[in-house]
Amino acid sequence: MKYQFIIDWIKNYAEENNISSLIVGVSGGIDSAVTSTLAAQTGLTTYVLTLPIQQNENQVDLAKSHIEWLKSKHSNIIHLNFDLTPVYKAFQNTVNPYVNSLSLANSRARLRMTTLYQIASMYNGIVVGTGNKVEDFGVGFYTKYGDGGVDISPIADLMKSEVYDVGKELGILESIMNAAPTDGLWPDNRTDEDQLGATYDELEWAMTFNDDETKLSEKELGILNQFRILNKRNSHKMIPIPICKNVLKQ
């Protein structure tokens, strides 16, 4: 298999660090489908978690379909479902009125992260990240200490198009391959493209662009500018946390 090196990398990391299990949140999207399948192929016990919070039924159905497909092929899969809606509502009521739509969307991701680590701590596991290169290192499209809070990132050096290549090779369900990417954090079910203002193919192009900008069309300049805006706005997620150096030691 072309991407066998990712499976080997996950397995070697787990063995070197005496890890017993892998914990993956499954959303119904291509990234988590690919990541959970690669994790399953290590042979390690793989806990796949569905963590709905007032979730669109289509997203829930896609996640369930993938997990059933995964379980039919691998005996090391354990599915755990936690409906976090009551927890989310209680949190929302507790911090009200200090809420807005963005803070609540991020809170969903952070509640899921907390749950993933709860299971990881129970079973000597690690939380396996599902972010790709465009999201993690291009536009910072993730929640800090939410879906960005992970132990390892096996597909974070793959462009979104490469993730689809892996999905095709792995035989991921067509319904997931064809679904519009979404983070599932908003009540209006907006897609990633709605939020980013560009497609993943366009962002990949902008991320690797190093040519003469004077040759670009107005549309291409707009895409490049949108990428740069997102990259700058979210740079705080993609660089190390600033540390105040102790000048007294100098």
ZIGI-V718090 format. One record per helix or strand of 2 or more residues. SS is the DSSP state (a for helix, b for strand). FROM is the first residue (numbers start at 1). TO is the last residue. Records with the same first field share a line. If there is no record, write none. Layout:
BEGIN
SS: FROM-TO  FROM-TO
END
This chain:
BEGIN
a: 4-16  30-40  57-73  85-95  101-122  133-139  160-170  174-177  192-196  200-208  213-215  218-233  235-238  247-249
b: 21-25  45-50  77-81  125-128
END
